[in-house]
């Protein structure tokens, strides 16, 4: 597999006689596929990245190739008012997303958890499903460059891993997994977490608009692209179960999984907007998974 290692720092550096300043290096990361970040830091300022040029997509791990195809497909869609801004983290936060897929998505799974779409302080910032910053950095061990999308709502800026706000849904979900499994590697041995739709929609007021609220003319092509990717993801991971986090994700999961003879189920969404989720969400969801037969 053709690849090269680059050192990301505020100091211009590269192996041999090649020199990259920071902006050039970020362009390489943006236009290539970052598949691994070493956890080592030198003097607290450096990150190593392994980059595979986009010129050889057939050499990419299949889940990364599928995600890149999804990102390209939804990028061509257009959404009218009341949607004023559309965020596609598969574009500007591709580096951490690709690393997530490379590290945790290259083996078959028993269980896939499926969310609806990126939250404003989770995947919108980090590129990771339910990607609350602290959970991604500390438990998943991922911290990678996040670029700036061309158009942002002033109330919803992209701060990447510098985002000071916590995504409550993501914190609850990853905390449940961290409490039950000794490490991220132990969890991902048999489990995976994904979102159905990679886009986040923001209205002029700054309010979030969920995919199910889109008009049919916009929803149908979006769901067609998302269904296609979900089916491909399930073919790659070959799970026994797909669990929708909330009713919307459970409905989409059941429709696609049924064609593949994969069992599906639903757990309570961890959103603080749900009164039930604010009363022992982790205990409720654990009992739901045990009742389904997903956990013991």
N, C-alpha and C positions, 0 to 999 in steps of 0.2 A: 504494500500500500504506500503510495507516494505521500510523503508528509515531511514537515520540517518543524523544528523547535524554534520558537522565538521567545525573547525575554522582554516582558513588558515592564517598563520603568520610566521614570521621568528623565532618565539619562539615555542618550542615544547609544544603542549597542546592538550588535548582532554577531554571530559566529563568522569567522573568516574575515573577508574584506568588505562584507556588506554592512551598510549602516542604515538603521531605521531610526527616524525621530519618532516621537510618540504618536503624532497624527498619522504618519505613514503606517505605523504598526497597527493602529486601530483600524485603518482602512483594510489592511490585510486580514485582521480578525473579522471585520464586517463582511468582506467578500469571500472569505474562506469559511471552512467549517471547523470551529474549535471543538475538539473532541475530548480533551483532557487537560485539567489544570493540576499541576503538582501543588501539594499543600505547603511546600517549603517556601519560605520568604527569606531574602537576604537583606539584612539591615531594615527590615520592615517595609521595604519599598518595591520589591520585585515579585513578579509572578511569571512562571513559565507556562507557555501555551503550546499545544501541539495543533497545528493547523493543516487541514487537508484542503487543497484548492478545489473550488467548485467545478473545475473543468473535467473532473472524473466522477460524476455522481453515481455511476454504477459500482464504484468501489466503496461507497459509504455504507456503514451499518444500516440495515433495512429500516429501522425505526427512525433514524435520522433522515434518511431519504424520503420516507413517508411524511414526516413533519415538514420538511422543506417544501414538498409538493403541496401540502395543505396551506402553508403560508403563502405560497405563490397564487394558489387558486382563490383564496379569500381576499387577497390584496387587489384583485381586479373587480371586486364587487363595490357597488355604490349604495349609500344609504342617505335618505332624505330626512328633512326635518320631521320630528323633533331631534333626531340625532344630528349633533353639530360637529362632533369629533369621534373618530374611530381609531382605536389603539390596536396595533398588531404587534405584540411582543415577539412573534416569530420572525419579525424583521429587526427591530432595534435591540431586542434582548436575546438575539439568536445565540450568542456565545454561552451564557449560562444554561439556556435551554438545551443546546446540543451537548453540553457536558453532562447534564442530567440524563439525557437519553443514552449517551455513551457509557456512563458509569453504571447505570441502574436498569437499562432496558435491553440488554443483549442476551437475555436468557428467558426461557419459558417461565411463566408465572402460574400460580394457582388462582390468585384473586387480583382483579383489577378494580380499583375504585375510580369512579367517573364523576367529575364535577360538571357544572354548567358552562361557565366561562370565567375569564380572569377577573379577580377583584381589584379595586383601585390601589390597594396597598399591599397586594400579594403578587400574583403573576404579572400584573401590569408593570410592577417595578422590577421584579427579579427574573421573569421569564420562566418560573417554575410553578406548576399547578399548586394552588393553595399556598403560594410561596411567601409566607410571612418571613421578613428579612432575617430575624434572629434564628428561626428554625432552619432556614436554608443555609445560612452561614455556619451555624454551630452544630446542627445535627446532621445535615446532609453534607456539610463540608464543601459547599460550593460558593465561590465569590469570583465573579468574572465581569468583564467590562459590559456596561449597558450604555448604548448610544442614545442620542436624542432623536425622537421622531420629528418629522418636519412640522407637524401641526399638533399643538397641545392646548388644552384648556388651561387658562391661568390658575384655576383652582385645582387642577389635577396635573401638576408638573411631574415629569419623570426624573426622579432622584436616584433611581437604582438602589444599590445597597446602602446608600446614605439616607434613604427614606426613614424619617424618625417615627412614623406611625406604624402601629402594629395591626396586621390583618387578623381580626379576632377569629374568623372561621378557620384560617390556616393555622393559627396558633393552637386552637383546640384540636384540629385533626392531627397535626404532627405530634402534639403532646400525648395524644392517645397512643399513637404508634410507638413513641419513645418510651412510654411507661410500660408497654407490653413487651417490647423487643429490646435486647441489649444494645443494639447498634443499628444504624441505617442499613448496613450490609445484611444484618440478620433479617430485617424487615423485607428488604428488596429481594431476598433469596426466593420468596414465594409471592410477593405482592408488588403492585405497581399503582401509581396514582397519575391520572390524566384528566384533562378537561375535554368536554365535547366540542365546544367552540373556542377558537383561540382569540377571538376579538372581544374587545370591551367597547361599549358605546356610551358616550357622554352627551347629555343634552346641554343646551346653551346655559342653563342655570347651574351646571356642574353636577346635576343629578345623574345617577347611573340608570341606564335603560337596558333591561335584560333581553336576550335574543327572542324569547317567546312573545315579547310585546311588539316586535317588528311587524309591519304589514305583510300579508301573504306574498306580495310580489317581491319583497326583499328576503323574507324568511325562507321561501322555497329553494332558491339557488344556494343560499348559505347552508341550509340543512343538507342539501344534496352533497355539497363538498365535505361537510362534517361527517355525514354518514359514510361516505366513501373512505375517509381517513380512519374512522372508527373501525370499520370492517377490516381494513388493512392492518391496523394495529392489533386487532384480535387474532387475525391470521398469523401474525408474527409471534405474538406472545403465547397463544394457544392456552388461555386460562380455562379453568373449570367454572369459575364464577366471574360475573361482572356486577358490581354493586353501585347503584346510582346514589350519589350523595344528594338527597332531595328528590322531589317528585319529577321535576323536569328531566334531570339526568337519568333517572330510573326508567322513564318512558322511552327516551331515545335509546338507552342501552338495551332494553327488552326487545325493541323492534329489530335492531341490528343483530343482537346476540341470538335471537330465535332462529334466524336463518342459518346460523352456524352451530346450532344445537349446544349453546353455552347457557348455563343456568344464570338467571339474573335475580336481583333482589334490590331492596331499597333500605337506606338508613336515614335517620333524621339529619337534616342539614344543620351544621354548627353555627349558622348565622345568629348573631345576637338579636336580630329582628324577630326571631321566633321565641315566644315565651317558653315553649317546651325545651328549647336548646339552652336556656339559661338556668335550667334546673337539672344538674347532674347529667350533662350531655354525654360525657364519656361513659358513664355507667349505663345509660339508656342504650347507647349504640353498641356497647359490648354485649348487652343482653340481646339486642336485635340480631347481631351477627351469630351469637351462639344458637339462638332459636332457628335461624336459617340453616345452621349446620356449616357455616363458613369458618367459624372459630369454635374451639372446644373449651 
